[in-house]
Amino acid sequence: MNAEKPSAVDAQIASEVIYAELRQLAASHMRRERRDHTLSATALVHEAYMKLAKANPDWQSRSHFFGLAANAMRQILIDHANAHRAEKRGGEWVKLTLTSAIPEIEHGINNELEVLDLNAALLALEAIDARQARVVELRYFGGMTNEETAEAMNLSLATIKREWTTAKIFLKRALQK
C-alpha cells in the first residue's frame, strides 16, 4: 500500500509539471497574437488538452506528447482565426509575429504574419515535403529545440538541422509580401 502513495504523488507532480510546460507553450503562442485576442493562454491549454484527451493516443515519450500538443494548439489557433475571419467577414485576422524561432524568415517580410497565411504556407510545404512541415510545426508551434525535434521524429540531429534550414527557405519565399 505504501508503494501506491508515492506513485500517486509522483503522478500529481508530473501532471503539474506538464501543465506548467503546456501553459508556457500556450503563453508563448498568445504573445504573438493580437492584443484583443479573445482566447487566453489558459483556454488554449485547456482546449488542447481536451483534443488530446479525446484522441486518447498512446504517448511514446515526452517529445511525442508535446509534438501532439503543438499540433493541437496550432489547429485551435487556426480554427479560432477562421471563426474570427468569418465573423468579421475579412476584417482583422488573427496575427502572429514571427519570433526568434525563425529569425531568417523575419528578414525580408512583414513582421506581422497572419496565422492563416502561415498555415497556408505550411500546407503548401506539406504537399512538397511532409517531414519538413512537421519539423516546422514542432519547432515553431511546439517550441522544441533541434534536439527535441530529432527525438520526437526519431531522426538524426543532422537531418533535422538540414530539414529546418530548407523549410525556413521555403517559408521565407512563401510568406514574402
N, C-alpha and C positions, 0 to 999 in steps of 0.2 A: 504494500500500500504506500509506503514512503516513496517508492520509485515513481508513482503516479503524480505526486505533488510537484516534484521538480520538473517533470515534463510539461505539466500544465502551466507552471510559472515560466518555463522556457518558451512555450508556445505564446504566452501573453507578451513576453518581452520581444519575441520575434515579430509578432503582429504589430507592436508599437513601432519597431524599427522600420518595418516595411511601410507602414502608414506614413511615417515621417519622411521616408525617401520618396514615396509617391507624392506626398504633399509638396516636397521640394521641387520635384519634376514639374508638377502642375503649376506651381508658383512661377517657375521659370517660363513656362508657356504663357501664362497670363500676363507677365511683364511685357511680353511682345504684342499683346492685344491692345486695342484702343482703350482709352481711359474709361469710357462709359459702357464698357462691355457688361452684359447682364449675367454672364457666367463667372462665378468665383472659382478660385483655385480649389477650395473645398468641394464645391459642386462638381468640378471636373474630376477630382479624385473619386468621389462617390459614384458618379456616372460610369467612370472607367471600371471601378470595382464591380459594379452591377453587371457590366458587359462581361467581365472576366468570370464572375460567378455563374452567369447563365451559360457561358461556354463550357464551364467545368473541365478545363483542359488538365492534362497530366503534366505539370511543370517539371521539366527535367533538371533545371538549375535556376539559380538566382538570375542569371543573364537571360534565360529563356522567359522567365516571368516578367522581367522588366521590358523585354522586347515586345511581349504581348500587351503590356500596359501602355507602352509607347504607341503601338498601333491603335489601341482603343482610344487613347487621348486624341490622336490625330483624327480618327473618324468622328469623334464627338465634336471637335472644333470645326470640322468640315460640315457636319450636319447643322451645327449652330450657325455657321456662316451662310449656308444655303437657306436656312429658315429666315435669317435676318435679311438676306437679299430679297427673298420672295416678299417679305413683309414690307420692305422699303421700295420694292419694285425698281431695283437698280440704284438705290441711294447709297449711303456709305456702307461699304462692306467691311467685314472683319479684317483688320490689318495686322500683319506681323512685321516686326522689324528684324531683319537678319542680325544675328548676334555674332560674337566671335567664333561661334561653332563653324561658320562658313565664311571666314573673312575674305577669301579670294573672290567670292560672289559679290560681296558688298561693293567692291570697286568696279565702277562702270555701270551700275544700275541704280535705280531709285532705291533709297534706303528703306522705304516702306514697301512692304510686299503683302499683297492680298493672299490670304491663306488659300483661296480658291485658285489663284494663279500658281502657287507653289504646288498644290495638289495636281493641277493640270500638267505641270512640268514633270512631276513625279510619275504620273500615269504614262506620259509620253516616254519617259526613261524606262519605266517598267516594260513597256511594249518592246523596247530595244534590248534591255538587259535587266531582268528581274532582280538579279543579285545586287547590282549597283543601286537599284531603287531601295532595296531592303537595307543596304548599308546606310544610305541617306536617312531612311526612316529611323534606324537605330541611333545614328549619330545625332541627327537634328532633333527629332521628336523624342527620342529616348534619352538623349543627353549622355550617351555612352562614349567611352574612350575607344580608340582603335583596338586596344587590348580586350576590352569588354565585348566589343562587336565581334572580334575574332572568336572569342569563346562562345558567344551566343549563336554564331553562324557555323561553328565548328570548321573554321578556315584558318589558314596561317595569317600571322600578323602582316607579312609582306603582301599577301593577296588583298587583305582589307585596305592597306595603305594605297595600293595600286588602284583598286576599285573606287575608293574615296576620291582620289585625285581625278580620275576620269569622270566620275559622276559630277564633281564640282565644275569641271569644264563644261559638261553638257548643260547643267543647270544655269550656269552663268550666261551661256548663249540663249537658252530658252527663256530666261527671265529679263533679258535686256529690253529696255523700253525706249 
